[in-house]
Amino acid sequence: MPAGIILALTIAASGDWFGQGNEAYEAGDYQQAVALYDSAIARVAGGEAYFNRGNAYFKLGEVGRAIADYLRAYVLKPYDGDIRHNLEYCRMFRPDKKTTLKNPILAFLTASLRLLDMRLVRVLTGVLFLMTTGALAMVLIRAGPVWRWFTVGLGVLCVYGFASWMSWADMVNPKRAVVVVPEVALRSGPGEDYKEILVVHDGLEAIIRNRRSNYVLLQVPGGQGGWADTSAIEQVFPTR
C-alpha cells in the first residue's frame, strides 16, 4: 500500500507511543502498532496517528476500521494527498460496492470547499464576517466605488467560508458510521426476531437514523436500511 508511515512532528506531544507504534508497524507487528497508536491518540488525536493506525488496520484486514481512521485523518489534514489516496484505495476492498457513479461536478465542488481544514475555516469565516460587516458600514458612510468592490469581495469570501463550514459540518456528522464486522444482517426491527432485509459487510459506510437499546437503524447507500446491533458498527465522529 503506498504512502507508508508518516514521520510525525508531534511525537513529543503524544509521548513516545507514536514512535513506538511506527517501529511496531515497520516490524510487521500490526496489532501492537494499533495498541500503541491508540495510546498516542488518547493523548493527542492528530491526523498522522489516525492515518498510521488506519494503515495498520488495513494490514490486519479490518477494512471498516481503516476507513474510519482515514476519514478522521482527512478531516484533520484535508490537503494531504496520501490520506485521500489511501482512503479511496481502501474502499476498493469493500465487499459491498457502490452501483452509482460519483458525480464529477459534485466531487469537484466538495473538494473546492475542503481546501482548508475545518478548524481554520471556522476561524476565517468568523473574521471575514466581521470584516464584511465593517466594510459594509464604511460603504454606507463613504459610498465610494473602491469600498463597494472591496465589500463585494469580502462578501464572496465570507459566503465561501460559510459554505465550506457547512460542508465540513456535514462531513463530521456524528451519525456517520462504518460497518466493522465481516458480515451483519440489517433487519426490519431492533432485534434478532425481526425479518432480515439485507446483508452488509465490513467497510460499508452508512448513516445512523435512530437508536433503540443496543440497536441502530442504518441507512446505507441507495436508500435502503435496517436495524443492526451497535457492536457491528463504529461511529466515525462520536459526539463529544
N, C-alpha and C positions, 0 to 999 in steps of 0.2 A: 504494500500500500504506500503510495507516495506521501511525501511531506515529512515523514519521520517524526522525530521528537524535537520540539522547540526548546532552545535553551532560554529559560525564563530569567528575567531580570529581577523577579520578585521573590527569589528563593529566601532571601534574608527575612522578608516579611512573613513568610509562611513556614518558618523554621527550615529544617533540613529534610522534611518529608518529601518535598517536591524533587529535590536532587536524588534522594534515595529511591523514589519512585521511578525516576529516569534510569537509574542504574539497574533496578529490577527489570524494567522493560527491556533494556538492552541485553540483559542476561536471559531473556525469554521467560521470566517468571511473571507472567501477566496477572495472575491472581494476586500475588504480593504487590505488584505495581498498583493495582486498583485500590488495595487497602491503604497503601501509602499516599496515593492521591486523595483518597477520602479524608485522611488526616490533614493534608495540606489545604483542601477546600474548606474544611471545618473552620480553619483559621482565616484564610484569605481566599474567597471564591473568585479566582482570576481566570481569564479566558484560556491561558496556557495550560492550567491544571485540568480544566474541563476538556480541552482538546486532547491532551495526552491520555486522560482517563478514557475518553471515547476511543482512542486508538487501541488501548489495552482491552477494552470491552469487545472491540471488533475482532481482535486476535483470538479472544475467547469464544467467538461465535455468537455473542449476545448483541445482535443487530439493534434491537429496540433500545437498549440502554446506551449503545454507542450513538444512535441518532439523537436521543435526548440530550446527551452531553455535547454533541456537535451544535445543537440548537442553542444551548446555553452559551457555548463559546462564541457562536455567531453574534448573539445579542451584545456581548461584551466587546467583540472585535470584528465588526461587520466588514471592515476593509481588508481582512486577512484572507487572501485567496486560497491558502491551504485549507482553512476551515470550511469554506464553501465547497471546495473540491471534494474533500473527504466526506462531507455530508451527502452530496449527490452520489458519490461513489458507493457509500454505504447503503443508500436507498435502493441501489440496483440489486442488492442481495435479499430484499424482502420477498417472501413467497407471494404476498398479495401485491400485484402490480396495478397501478392506475390504468384505466382503459381510456381516459380522456387525455388529449394533448394539452400541454401547457400553453396558455395564450401568450405569445411572444410580446405583445404590446403591454399586457398586464405585468408580465415579468420585468420588462424594461422600466415601467413606471414604479414598480415596487423597489427595484434596485436603485432607482434615482432618488427615492425618498429615504433610503437607508445608507446613504454615503457616510454619514456620521453616526457615532454610537448614541444610544438613547439618552444617556446622562448629559452629554454635550448638547444634544438637540434641545433638551428641556431647558437648559440654562440660556442658550442662544435665543430661543423663542421668547422667553421672558424679557430678555434685554431688547430684542427687536421690537417687541410690543411697546415697551416704554419709549424707545426712540421714535417709533412711528407716531405715538400719541403726542410726543413733544414736537415733532416736525409738523404735525397737523395743526397744533396750536400756533406755530410760527407762521403757517400759511394763512391762518385767519387774521394774524396781526400784520404780516407783510405778504401780500398776495403777489409775490414775485415769481416768475417762471422757474427760477432755479430751485426755490423751496418747493414748488409744486412737483417738479420732476424728482427731486430728492425724496419727497414724501411718498410718491408713487413707487419708487424703487424700494424704499424701506417696507412699504405695504406688501409688495410682491414677495420680498424675502420673508416677511412675517407670515404670510399665507403659506409659503413653502414650509417654514418651520413648523407651523401648526399641523399641516398635512403629514409631515414626517413624524411628528409626535404621535398623531393618531395611528399611523402605520405601525410604529413600534408598540403602541399600547395594544393593538390587535395581536401583534407577534407574541407578547409576553402574557397573553390572556391566561389566567390560572386554570381555565377549562381545557387547555391544550394538554393532550395525553398521548402516550405511546404504549402499544401492547408490548410486554416484556416477557411473555411466556411463549413456548413453541407453538401452542395452539389453544384457542379458547372459543367456546360456543357462545354466541350472543342470543339471548332468549327474550321471549315476549314479556317477561316479568322478572322481578327481583328474587329469583330462587331457582333451584335445580329442577323443580317440578313443572316449570313453565316450558312452553313449546320452544324448540330450537329454531331460530330464524336463519342464521348463517354462521359459518365458522371463519374466524380470522386468525392471523398468525403474527409471529414476532416481527416487530418493526412497523406495524401499521399505525399511522398517525390518525388520531380521532379527536373529537370534541366531547367533553363531558356535559350532558344536558340535564342530568338530575342525579341525585344521590338518595339511597334508601338503605339504612342499616349498613351492611357490608357489600352493597352492590352499587354500581354506577350505570347510568344509561348513556351509552356511547353512540354518537353519530359518526359514521365512517364516510370516507369519500364516496360520492354518488348519492348520498342522502339516506341510505339505509342505516339501520342501527338496531340496538337491543341492549339488554342488561347483561353485565358481566361482573364477576367477583372483583373487588378492588385490588386483590393481590395480583391480578392479571395485567394491570396497567401501572404506568409510572406517570405521575403528574410532572410535566416538564418544568413549569414555573409555579411552584407551590405558593399559596397565599401566605404572605408574611404578616 
